[in-house]
Amino acid sequence: MPQTGTSPLVLAVDEGTTNAKAVLVDPARRAVVASASRPVAIAFPAPGHVEQDAEQIWAAVHGAVQDCLAQVPGVRPVAVALSNQRESVVAWDRTTGAVLGPVLGWQDARTAQDCDRLTEDQRAVVRRRTGLSVDPMYSAPKMAWLASAARTFGADPARLVLGTIDAFLVHRLTGVLATEAGNASRTLLLDLETLDWHPELLAVFGVPAPSLPPVRASDAGFGVTREHGLLPAGVPVAAVLADSHAALLAHGCADLGSGKATYGTGSSVMTPVSGLGPAPEGVTTTVAWVADGAATYAREGNILATGAALEWTARLLGLDGGAELVALAQTADPDGAAQLVPAFAGLGSPTWDRAATGLLSGITAGTGRADLARAAVDAVAHQVADVIEAIEADGRARIDLLHADGGATASAHLVQRQADLLGRPVAPAPAPEASALGAALLAARALGLPIGEPVAGAPVDPRLSSSGRAARRAAWREAVARSRGLSLIPERTV
């Protein structure tokens, strides 16, 4: 049985793209006391469509919490903290709680044409006020789509709520209608200066203001749990953070010069930045969190397919998941010519080219399974390196040490390839639950509980020579250019 001691414990719920986790945390020791996970299904009903079931998400959260607390009978957490997948959108009835349509996942691109119809002036307004570029990954176009769909099915517009996953779970847990500022900053609707919904942005995307939950600071408190068989009634939901933001906090990355990469289905690369100056092309400015009455801002690049690239290649090669793929990749020639560009739904940061297509290049008759596995692992590392280069492009931000978290960082080989292709040390998190831990620590801070000092994993230094790294990076850039249709072989004369 897990050892709990006498320290107050915080229950962190981390609802991600493919699973819901419940993690019982001792903030004073920064220790995980117990944890459990339940899978969350994803559906792909049409090209570019990515859906989930909000009721199934709630059931997965419910099951994970029950499984976690069952490991420590009799323990009552002093608070609940929440971290969640971002940009995905739910529509529900504020009175009955009934879900009004599918969850449109952050990967969903069905609103691409709606985004394309915006004028350059509208795009400039969005970029200036939100720090984001217009893209179907973000929430506002999905919210407009769901609002229209809800009207089609006769939903009462006066009771319609359009919210990100944090708002949906908070409402289910406590009955409070509210969304957290960091999550709100990913919608294309939040003004970064006022930290509130902006009427001009609502008008650009056609999102009805009455349907949006009020915005709260990350540590403002989000009510207390209701009696619904999940938790004892009256436990405060003390803090909410978006998952990538929570990981940044868990790593202790509050100062310039540090940053983190979260390796999930996709990846988020994020670093704190001072002030609200415009970010370089291809990366965004976002609210990391609002705590103790002040906003912390960050630069970020979002990659659409990292873990998804590993899993896709594993299926292609008949392997049982990413772990087997990485093991196979270790047997390949690290300087092989094969390149994989996993543009399954186009490319995210820093190119943001939704027209890019997935591509395998550099293959010959001698290319084998191990070479393709190596290309998939390298594609993950190359994409992270691309984002960091873009984040640093104007000289206002620098990541000297990259903290890494997420399931893929359990692979020493992937971490080493990341350090090699980035040319910087990479410190993998000592525990995989970085997002849950970050949310729990903020909740503890909000309650005035003692918090232990950050513990980083041992940095992994680059081994690849600078010339070798330059050659690998150049080959990758050529493959990306081909994926985007920007590199064409000249016609040959005979």
Buried (B, 14 or more C-beta within 10 A) or exposed (E): EBEBEEBBBBBBBBBBBBBBBBBBBBBBBBBBBBBBBBEBEBEEEEEBBBBBBBEBBBBBBBBBBBBBBEBBEEBEBBBBBBBBBBBBBBBBBBEEEEBBBBBBBBBBBBBBEBBEEBEEEBBEBBBEBBBBBBBBBBBBBBBBBBBEBBEEEEBEEEBBBBBBBBBBBBBBBBBBBBBBBBBBBBBBBBBBEEBEBBEEBBEBBBBBEEBBBEBBBBBBBBBBBBEEEBBEEEBBBBBBBBBBBBBBBBBBBEEBEBBBBBBBBBBBBBBBBEEEEEBBEBBBBBBBBBBEEEBBBBBBBBBBBBBBBBBBBBEBBEBEEBBBBBBBBBEBEBEBBBBBBBBBBBBBBBBBBBEBBBBBBBBEEEBBBBBBBBBBBBBBBBBBBBBBBBBBBBEBBBBEBBBBBBBBBBBEEBBBBBBBBBBBBBBBBEBBBBBBBBBBBBBBBBBEBEBBEBEBBEBBEBEBEEEBBEEBBEBBBBBBBBBBEEEEEEEEEE
